[in-house]
Amino acid sequence: TDCWMVNADDSLEVSNRCRGLWWECVTSTLDGIRTCDDYDSILAEHPLKLVLTRALMIVADILTGFAFILLTLGLDCVRLLPDHPPTKARVSLVAAAVQLVAGPDHSRTLYRAGRSATGKMYALNTRV
C-alpha cells in the first residue's frame, strides 16, 4: 500500500488515518469510503523520515532519467559516434553505474520499460 503511517490504537474509532509520502487519507470504518488530500505544504513541518524519503525518491528519479538518456545514446542503432564503439560501450557502462546508484527499484522499472519497448519493436519487425 501507499501508507507509511497508519493509526493503530485500540480505541473505538470511526475512521482510519493513513499517511503517505505525498498525501494523507482517511477511511471510514462504517462505509469504507476513502478520502485523500494532498499535504497543505511540501515545505511544512514534517517528520525527518518523510522529508528524507521524498528527497531520495526525487534524486533517484532524476538519476534514472539521466541513465536512460545515456543508455539511449549508447545503443548501436543511435548514430552518435558511429566510428567509436569503445566510447559507446563506455557510455553504456556509465549509464549502468548511474542506474545502480539510483537504486534497484528504479533499475527494475527501466528494465521492464526497455523489455516492453524491445518486445513491441520485435513484434513490429516480424509482421509479414
C-alpha positions in Angstrom: 0.0 0.0 0.0 1.0 3.6 -0.1 0.5 4.0 3.6 3.6 4.7 5.7 1.9 5.5 8.9 -1.5 4.2 10.0 -3.2 4.9 13.3 -3.1 1.6 15.2 -4.6 2.2 18.6 -7.3 0.0 20.1 -9.9 2.8 20.6 -13.4 2.7 19.0 -12.7 5.0 16.1 -15.0 5.5 13.1 -12.1 6.2 10.7 -8.6 5.1 9.9 -5.9 7.6 9.0 -3.2 6.7 6.5 -0.2 8.9 5.7 1.8 8.5 2.5 4.7 10.5 1.1 2.6 13.0 -0.8 -0.9 12.8 0.7 -3.0 11.8 3.7 -6.1 9.6 3.5 -8.9 9.0 5.9 -11.1 5.8 5.5 -14.4 5.5 7.2 -14.8 2.1 9.0 -18.5 2.3 8.7 -19.0 2.5 5.0 -15.4 2.1 3.6 -15.3 5.5 1.8 -11.8 6.8 1.4 -11.0 10.5 1.1 -7.4 11.6 0.2 -6.0 15.1 0.5 -2.6 16.4 -0.5 -0.5 17.9 2.3 -1.0 21.6 2.7 2.6 22.4 2.0 5.7 20.4 0.9 7.8 22.8 3.0 5.7 22.5 6.2 6.9 20.7 9.3 7.1 17.0 8.5 8.9 14.2 10.2 12.6 13.8 9.1 11.9 10.3 7.8 9.3 11.7 5.4 11.4 14.6 4.1 14.5 12.3 3.5 12.4 9.7 1.7 10.9 12.3 -0.5 14.3 13.7 -1.3 15.8 10.3 -2.1 12.8 9.4 -4.3 13.3 12.7 -6.3 17.1 12.1 -6.6 16.5 8.5 -7.7 14.0 9.7 -10.4 16.5 12.3 -11.7 19.3 9.7 -11.8 17.1 7.2 -13.6 16.2 9.8 -16.3 19.9 10.6 -16.8 20.8 6.9 -17.0 18.0 6.4 -19.5 19.3 9.2 -21.7 22.9 7.9 -21.5 21.7 4.3 -22.3 19.8 5.6 -25.3 23.0 7.3 -26.6 25.0 4.2 -26.1 22.7 2.0 -28.3 24.2 0.7 -31.5 21.2 1.9 -33.5 21.8 5.6 -32.5 24.1 7.4 -34.9 26.1 9.3 -32.3 29.8 8.4 -32.5 29.3 5.7 -35.1 33.1 5.2 -35.6 33.9 4.9 -31.9 32.4 1.6 -30.5 34.6 1.7 -27.4 33.3 5.1 -26.5 29.7 3.9 -26.9 30.5 1.0 -24.7 31.8 3.3 -22.0 28.7 5.5 -22.3 26.6 2.3 -21.7 28.7 1.3 -18.7 28.4 4.8 -17.2 24.6 4.5 -17.7 24.6 1.2 -15.9 26.6 2.6 -13.0 24.3 5.6 -12.7 21.3 3.3 -12.7 22.8 1.2 -10.0 23.3 4.3 -7.9 19.7 5.3 -8.5 18.5 2.1 -6.8 17.2 -1.4 -7.6 13.5 -0.5 -7.8 14.3 2.1 -10.5 16.5 -0.3 -12.3 13.7 -2.9 -12.5 11.3 -0.2 -13.8 13.8 0.8 -16.5 14.5 -2.9 -17.4 10.7 -3.6 -17.7 10.2 -0.5 -19.9 13.1 -1.5 -22.1 11.9 -5.1 -22.4 8.4 -3.9 -23.3 9.7 -1.5 -25.9 12.0 -4.1 -27.4 9.2 -6.7 -27.5 7.0 -4.2 -29.3 9.7 -3.4 -31.8 10.4 -7.1 -32.4 6.7 -7.7 -32.9 6.5 -4.9 -35.4 9.6 -6.2 -37.3 8.4 -9.8 -37.6 5.0 -9.0 -39.1 4.5 -10.1 -42.7 
